[in-house]
Amino acid sequence: MIAFRDEAQLRAAIAEAGLEAMAGQLLATARPAQLFLRRQRRDDDLPVGASKMGGLPDWPPGRPWPSRLARPDAAAWEDSVRRQRARLDAFLDSRGLAREPRRAAHDALLIESFSRPFPLAFRAQLDLQALSELPGFDADLPRHGLLSIFEDLTGDGSGHETRLIWHDGPIAALERRAVPAEIIALSDALEPAMPWASMDQAELLEPQAALTLPHRWLTASGWRDERLFQLLRQPSQQLVLQGEPGPGDGQVGWFADRLGGWPDPIQSDPEAELPEAAPGFAPGDDRIRHVFSWGGEYYGGTRLPNSEIGGDGTTHVMLPREALLARRFGAARGVYQCD
């Protein structure tokens, strides 16, 4: 992940890239962010409201679990599933490989879900009050409450059906909520050898402060400026993050998760995917804001449903700044990118 620990490190990287003449312009577009180390822990041992990936969500009592509506084009979605499976079966047959019977059960559940409302899958939650008291917190974000991230397991993998939900009440009033049976059934049908009941872990998110630059500096140059490429893309400029496992820590690592700041795209600028984006956005134009990004990989045993969507890429959650400042998190849009 490309980021910088502080202004001193950023200035040194600018000088190393030979961009001293642009230092003022570059520094003016730098934004703080928090990058997260994931430390796997037993989910039931974590306090209510802990910032984490996976596990069971903490939720207001009596509030319904978030769900998507029935798809008005359910027949087209069903046809897409059948065609994808036919292509897979044809590929396996051409290689003399056995078909996977479990896929039929999974596909039947998937197809049935299109014609009715279906619960979204919990992905992560962030304790904004605790995070706001630490360095690197983005000032445009709320300084209290819990931000929850959900996604549609029956989607097309684009990330567009990512949903942000902000609980602006006291975190102490939240309760841990069990996952709906429909999500568990879909997960277990896909991977019977890794049933939901066997998963009891979550991945605690531990923040480290960073400074980030907009990738648009590179795209605005048409990728022709080798100095900007060195600054924004070369691994030599990656922030060296701290977080080695300690005794009994188990699995610990970095997955490109970040809150606030500018996104670290794998492909093009994710803000360009929003309909509000203008082709001529200049570097530093913050009318589209990055809220949260997460890497698709996770540790075995973590309570995250088995799914065919996504992969080991990154989902960037973007939001028009006016919506962010008005706390209209329902306007957020996810953009999935992979190598």
Sequence and secondary structure as in RCSB ss.txt:
>XXXX:A:sequence
MIAFRDEAQLRAAIAEAGLEAMAGQLLATARPAQLFLRRQRRDDDLPVGASKMGGLPDWPPGRPWPSRLARPDAA
AWEDSVRRQRARLDAFLDSRGLAREPRRAAHDALLIESFSRPFPLAFRAQLDLQALSELPGFDADLPRHGLLSIF
EDLTGDGSGHETRLIWHDGPIAALERRAVPAEIIALSDALEPAMPWASMDQAELLEPQAALTLPHRWLTASGWRD
ERLFQLLRQPSQQLVLQGEPGPGDGQVGWFADRLGGWPDPIQSDPEAELPEAAPGFAPGDDRIRHVFSWGGEYYG
GTRLPNSEIGGDGTTHVMLPREALLARRFGAARGVYQCD
>XXXX:A:secstr
   BSSHHHHHHHHHHTT GGGHHHHHHT EEEEEEEEEEEEGGGS TT  EESS  EE TT    EE   TTHH
HHHHHHHHHHHHHHHHHHHTT    THHHHHHHHHHHHTTS EE EEEEEEEHHHHHTSTT  TTS SSSEEEEE
E TTS SSSTTEEEEEE S GGG EE    HHHHHHHHHH TTS GGG  EEEEEEEEEEEE  THHHHHTTT  
HHHHHHHT GGGS        TT   EEEEEEEESS    SSS GGGGSTT  TT  TT  SEEEEEEEES   T
TBS    SS  SSEEEEEEEHHHHHTT GGG EEEEE  
